[in-house]
Amino acid sequence: MRGIVVLEVDISHRFGSFRLEASFKAQSGVTALFGRSGAGKSTLVAMVAGLVRPDAGRIRLGERQLYDSAADTNLPAAARRVAVVFQEPRLFPHLSVWRNLTYGRWAGRRSGNQDPDAIVELLGLENLLERAPDGLSGGEAQRVSIGRALLADPEILLMDEPLSQLDGARRAEILPWLDRLAHEVGVPILYVSHALDEVARLADSLVVLSEGKVVASGAVEDVMRRIDLGPATGRYEAGSLLHGTIESHDPDYRLSRIAVGGDHVEVPSIDGAAGDPVRLRIRARDVALSLAPVAGSSIRNCLSATIAEIVEEDGAFAEILLSLGDHADTGSAEDYPFLRARLTRKSVAELKLRQGERVFALIKAVAVERQSGR
């Protein structure tokens, strides 16, 4: 879901041989700034926060101009009402969790609009308030860091790869809290990441940065379905986002049936009632194609689709964009959800796949990652 524009960035900056020329707009909700290491993401965050001054350009937050080279405007970091959550929690080791959380209020003598008790409950910190930072796990410490940033009463929250220093278990622990944060707190978030699974779970809008330039921006599902962005996003984790609603649950086999674009998919059991919205991420490498419906197979999901685009790479693989559903009624692929598939070029040749051809997409139920709907 797209919201109103809250942040506008149009800057240029050179350091060494690297040149950053980025122009984008961040929406209310969660805007993800995605790119590989070295793309310039953290530098952009530092510029918005006032920690690095660009060579030229403009940065606008709401109605306030944070930076404008033409007008010689450059608000100091303390005056920008921008809070940053870094890769490391950066908590004060001599203060308790509660004193860390409320540091901006008692040290900066600011009252703020966020309710401390509500933030504590939102992030599950009730049992940690008296602890010292050295008694926290990595995930707990990062949750405290997020709470402290929110209680500084920012107009926007910048999150610079907040999960990159956590192992798989701690990362899985904190993702649900970030999901709640994205849903329940009214502060816009610019979320920096090089992990597509985080982007797919949390973001409403997506900005892709490559070698210092913005190469794509828009609604997250629209950008993720583009098969021309492989060099910027990587191929291995490429996939699609599908919006659906819960149809029913099968308690005997622990499966849930999700309605998607006139069809349905089965996924491992998820919480929610019939009619609740969900968002499904399906990786391109987990989708196979068939020229006819498949019977007698362990694959649970077989969806009718039409090939919208095929892009063959120099190596062994081809990227295929599929428009799901039966297009007999409208004849327009744009009216249907899109799904990406990654096949070998040999499979494309042997099946004689062509744009406009009707096929069947085969998806393993266990390959579907699910998120709560926006």
C-alpha angles and dihedrals in degrees: 000000000000120000137186120302110263102165130036120189126183110158144143127203137164127204116172110319094334119097122195116201109167132165122174145131126231119213133213109273116034122334113187120212103204132185145122122275110291095025092118101255099132092045090055091051091050090052093051089048092050095245094115125034115221120226092237144346140060139290117191127184113192107307095340127092107221095179133008119164093194092055093037090239119154116155114206117249093253092057098048099078089223120138123201129205106198131202089263119049094234094201122171104257095208094054130077121243090260093050090048091050094051097036094112091054102047097033096039093035092229123144100202132192099254119093109234093210091051092050091048090052093043092055096038095242099136095112096042103057097103096043126105117237093250088064094059130093118237092259093048092049092051091050089054090050090053091049092050090052092051093048090055084075098236127183088219134015117220114201112191106198092308094180100045095096094049127092121237095270095048091044091054088048095056101039094079089053091052089049090055091046092053091051104039110033118076095215115110113239131211102199118195117203145146091201116094094199090062091047092048092050100044113023133093095180130026133208116189117207123194127176092342097312134098106241099174141007137172142085108351095240092050094051095043093055093057109108095193094072098074096116090054101039103029126241105243099070096030115131148128139274118223125189116216146147132242111259102177147324130241105210094184094061098024094239133137125209115220124195111224124176097327093319133069142230131204119227134174108283115290132188118259144080130265109286096028113134121243135180118219126201114203118185117227091229090059094059122089127184132224132184091221137027111281120232128186094030133127090227107107101197125063113166128186111237145164123225108245099175142357123201117186118204129212091254132052100300143076129199117223127193114207130196107213124223139035108301096195093107101050105010089215120117091196090070092067137066117267129230130189125219130186116207135163115266087238091060090050090052096044093048090044090227115190138176111274094025119133114236140158122250115217116205127178112230091227090057093066118099114198136204132181113266125257 
